[in-house]
Every structure is written in C-alpha cells, then in structure tokens.
Amino acid sequence: MVKIGVVGYGYWGPNLVRNFNSTDNCEISGIVDISESRLQSVKKLYPDINTSTSYDLLTNDPSIDGIVIALPVTEHYEFAKKALLNNKDVLIEKPMTNSVEKAQELISIAKKMRRVLMIDHTFIYTGAVRKIKELIDKDIIGEINYFDSLRVNLGLFQKDINVIWDLAPHDLSILNFILKENPCSVIATGISHTRDSIENIAYIILFFKSKLIAHFNVSWSSPVKIRQILIGGTKKMVLYNDLESTEKVKVYDVGFSVTNCVEENKILVDYRIGDIFVPKIEVTEALKLVADDFINSIIKRSEPLSNWEMGLEVVKILEAAEESIKNNGREINIK
C-alpha cells in the first residue's frame, strides 16, 4: 500500500484527492492546506484523513511514500525540493516550476535521491489525445505540417503568472506527447489589460528544424470558452474539440498536392476532399489515469508517462516565450 500526502486543497486539490482516494494500492495519509475552512471540508468528506496547516505533517512522516503538490506554480519548487530531500516521490501540478533553473535543480535532486518526479499534464492521459498519438504513430495522418491550438475563456485572472503559464502548458504537453520533435525557437506576443502588467492574451509561434509550425492562442478575455486543436498532416487532418461530449476527435480525409509548372513558372495545387472519420475514444477519467501512473511508478520504480523530461521541455518553451513577449516579439532560441 502506497501512502501519499496532498498539499493544497484549493481549485485542483479536491479532484486529485477524489481520484487518489479511489486508486488501488493507495492510501491518503494526510492533506495540508493553509486554509482552515478548506480543511474542514476535507474532514466532512474524508474524516479518517489527517489534516494540517503545516507541511511538516507530510515531510516528517517516514511512512509517507509520495507527495502530491497542488499549489500555485510559484510555490512548486520550494515544496517539491523539500519533499525530494526527505526521500519522497513527487507529483507536481503543471507547469513543473516557474523557471528552467528551478526545474533542472529538482531533476538533479530527484536523480540523486532516486525518486519519482512526475508532472500532472492531465491532457496526455485523455482518451482523445492518446487516440491522436496512435493515429500519428501508425502514420495515418502522415507527416505533420502544423499544430494550431486555441484555448480561451473568460477568466480566471491569475495574480502571480500570465496567461501563457496558466493555459499554454496543456497544449504544449499535448504537442510534446504526440510529436517526436522539439521546437528550436519561439516568437510570442501578449498584452495586459490590467494594472498589474500580467498578460491576459498571448500568441505563441514555435519553429522546428522540419517544416512543422505550431501556433497557440491563449486568453482569459474571451466571451466564450474554446478548447480546440487543429493538426494538419500530409495524409489527413485532425480536429480535436475537448468541449465536445461524444465526438472529440474528427479525422478529415482532406489535403492538397502541389506540382510545379515549369513553363509558366507557377505552381498547380490539387485539393482532395474525402470522408470524415470519428474514432472511438476511451472515456476513463484522465486524472484517474494520472493517479494510477504515479502509484505504479512508485511501486515499480519506473518512469511515469508525464515525466520530468516533458515537464522541463514545457518550462523551457514557457520561459523563452515570456522572454519573447518582454522583448516585443523577438525570436528566442529554445536551449
């Protein structure tokens, strides 16, 4: 039986507790939060779980194997570092940290302590995203030409991070999961409509060594909530709409081919419009699979699907994108 503790019972914490509480071979030994009222809510739902406002409840307990951190990103590094140094396996909410330097230090500690370091990029565990990866891996989509993401809604405005750190990690992790190639540079622009200068609308363009291009539109200022990704391949194209209840993924048998007309110095474009295919999607709750993966990684001492490599790559892109925004959209190399 793997014993875990959860830090943070705010927005995402209750979902994590619910899923870990129903996971085989797992027992929640303690929940920590700075809010007494939130802890009272825990006691009503889970009277047998210990609660505290002190993180020491978890780090000083030698019986606890892993710690789940559901806190604002600015607090990830501090709490994860202390957990790793106290010989605990760690699951951190996305994004991993708010800087590449901090992420690399956590990775170094995890390796030294031989601990699991996992990041909760929940979307890569969804049936829809795993189906898209399957289609790409089987070469049904062909060579990927573009990845176009739209993730917008009205709020929630964050006080410590801008919109790219809040919303973009979801689609950046999806991109990292389904493709084998990492971007080499980024251009990003954004704007703040509040007094705190925290960007609430941003656009990110990622460039690759191949002909692939990726674009991300993120906003807290949209009149409607949209969660959509378009993927264009040389054989087929994909529409992923996360807000669809039954047909989240649609595969379009459409495309184009180009031939050169030497005599007229022009190109000829032929378009193909075929059928639309809606694949069957597994409906298991993604967060339940996240919990299962973390517990199994602890038991088997194995790498989780959403490991530190993905976490670091996402933070690298976010940090470079923010640098680009602060420099009026200058292209920044991703190291």
N, C-alpha and C positions, 0 to 999 in steps of 0.2 A: 504494500500500500504506500503510494507516494503522498507525502504530506506537503501541502503548499500553503503559502500565505499570500494575501492580496493587499496591495497598497493603493488606496484610492477607491472610494465608493460614490463617485460623482456621476458623470454622464455615462461612461462606458463600463465602469466597475460593476454595476448590478448585472449587466449582461454576461460579463466574464464569470462572476460568482455563480450565476444560474447554470451556465454551461459546465464549469468545472465541478459543480456540486452533483451533476448528473453523469459525470465521466467515470468509467470503470477504473479501478485501481488508483483512485484519487480521493483524498480527504482534505478538506479545507480546515486548517488548524487555527487560522487567525486572520482577521481583517483589520486594517489600520486606516484611519481617516482623521483629519484634523477637526471635522465637524461632529459634535456630539449628537446632533439631530439625525445625521446620516447613520451613525452607529446604532441609534435607537431603531431605525428602520431595519437594520441588519438583524437586531435582536428579535424583532417581531417575525421576520421570515425564517431566520436560522438561529433559534435560541441556543443551540449547542455549540455554536462557533464563538471562540474568544474574540473580543474586540478591544481596541485600544487606540489612543491618540498618539502613542509612541511607537516609532519604527523598531525600537529595541525588542518589542514583543516578538518580532519575527527573526531579526538577525541574531539575537542572543539565544534562540531556541535551537539546540543541536538536533532536535527531531525533525525540524522542517527541512525538506529537501529542495524545494524551489519557491521562488518569489515572483509573483506577477505584479508588474508595475503599471498602473493605470492613472498616471498623473500628467499634468501639463509637460510639454516637451522640455521646457527649461529646467525641469527637476529630474529628468530621466537619468542623466549622468551621475548625479550625486547618489541617488538611491540605488542604482544598478551597481555602481562601483562598490558601495558598502556591502551589498548582498554578495557579490562575487568574492570579495576579500574574506567574507565569512563563510565561504565554501558552499554557497547556494547557487543552484541553477536559476537562470533568469529569463523571463519573458517580458519584453518591454512593448508598450503601446507604440504605434507609428507616430512620427518617424523616430528612428533609433535615438538620436541626440540632435542638438541644435548646432553642431559643428562637426566637421570631419576629424579634427584633432581629438575631440572627446570620444567620438566613435572608435577611432583607432586605439585609443588608450583602453577602452572597455574590451575591445577584441584581444589586445595584448594580455590583459589580466585574465580573461576567460581562458585563453590558451594556456597560460602559466598555471592556473588553478585547475585546468581540465574540467571546466564547467560548460554546460549548455548555455548558449546565448542566442535567444530567439526573438524575432521582432514580429509583432502582430499585424502583418499585412493581410488582413482578413480576406480581401477580394481574390487572392490567388487560390483560396480554398473553395471558392464558389463553383458550383457545377457549370455555370456559364463560361467562366474563364478557363476552367480545366478542359472544357469541350473545345474552345477556340484553340488552345495549345495542341490538343490532339489533332485537330484539323490541319494545323500548320505543320506539326511533326510528321504527319502522313503525306505531306506535300499536296494536299487537296487545294489549298489556297494558292500555292505557288510561291515565287519569290515575293517578299513583302516590299512594296513601294512606299507606302505611307501608313501612318498611325495618327488618327485625328481624334482628340478627346475633348469632350465638352462636359464640365462638371460645375454647375452653377445653381445657386439658390438664394433666397433672401435670408441673410444671417447664417450662422451666429457669428457676430463680430468678435474676434479674439483680442485680448489685451496685451499679449506678450509675443505673438507671432503674426506674420502677414498671411494672406490667403494662400500663397503657394506652399507654405509649410503646413497649412491646415488641410487643404484639399488635394493638392497635386500628388502627395505620396501614394494615394490609392492607385491612380492610373500609371504613375511611374513604376510601381511594383508590378502591375499587370504587364507593362511593356517589358520589364526586365525578365519576367517569368516566361513569357511566350516567345521571346526572341533570344538568340544566342549572341547577339552583337550589342556592345555597349556604345553609347554616344561618345564622340570625341570633343564636341564643343556645343555651346548653348548661347542663344540670344533671348533675352527676356525683357519685357516692358511691363510696367504696372503703374497704378496711380492710387493715391489715398484721397478719399473724400471726407476724412475725419481730421480732427485736430492733432491726433497722435502720430500722424505720418506713417501709419501702418497700412500698406496697400490692401485694398479690398477687391480690386480687379487686377488680373495679370494674365499675360500671354507668354507662353514659353515655346521656343522652337529648338529642337535638338537635331544636330547634324551627325552623320555617321560616315565612316570611310566608304561604305557602299552608297548606293543611290537612295537608300531609305531616308525619309524625313519624318519627324514626329512633331506634332503640334498639340499644345494643351491650352485650353481656355478655362480659367477658374475665376469664380466670382461669388462674393457674398451679397451682390446687389442686383440679382435677377428677379423679375416678377414671378417667375416660375422655376420649379425645381427640375433640372435636367441632368440625367446621368447616362451619357451616350458615348460610344466609341465606334469609329469607322476604321476599318482595316482594308487597305487595297492591295490585292495580290495580282500576280501576272496571270493566274488561272481563274480565281474567283475573288469576290469581295464580301466582307462581313460587316453586319450592323449588330452591335451589342447595345441593347437598351435595358439597363438594370431596373428601370421602373416598370417594365412590362411584367405582368404576373405570370403569363404562360409561355410567351414567345420571346424570350430574352435575346436569343441569338437567331439571326437570319442570314443564310448564306446565299448570295446572289451570283448566279452564273452569268456575269456580265464582264465585259472588258474591252480592250481595244488592241489593235496591232498597227504598227507603223512601218511603211515602206518608203524608200527614197525614190523620187522621180528625178533621175539624173538630168534628163533633157531640159526640164523646166525648173530645175533647182528648187523643187518643192518636196514636201512630204505628203504621203497619202495615208489617211487614218481610216481604218476599218473598225466598226463597232460591232460588238457581239452582245445581244440581249437574249438571255435564256430564262430558265426557271428560277424560282426562289425555293430554297430548302430550309425547313425549320427542324433542326436536330433535337432529339430528346435530351433533356437536361436533368441531371441528378438534383434532387430537391433537399438534400440534407443541409441543415443549417451550417453555414460556413464556420461560425465561431465554435461550434461543437467539434469540428474537424481540427481547428486550431488547438483547442484544449487536448484533444486526443493526441495530436502530434507532439505537443510539449511533454505530456506524461510519458508517451512511448519513447521519446528521445532521452528522457531521464532514466527510464528503466533499461533501455538498450545501449545507452551511452552513444547515441548516434546523432547525426546532423538532421535537424528539422528541415522541412521544405522551405520555410521562410527563415533562412539562417542569417548570420551576421554579414555574409558577403552581399546579399541583397540589400540588407539594411544600410551597409556602408555605401553601396552604389547609389541608392536613393538620396542619401545625405550629401554625397558629392555633387549630384545634379542640383539639389536644392540650394546648396551653398554657392555654387557657380551661377545659378540663375539669379539669386539675390544680388550677387556682385554685379551681374549684368544690369539689373534694374537700377542699382545705385550709380551706375556709370552710363546712364542714358541709352541702354540697349547695346552696349559694346559686346562683341563676341568674346566669350570667355572659354578657354580650353579647360576640359574636364580631365584632371590628372588621375 
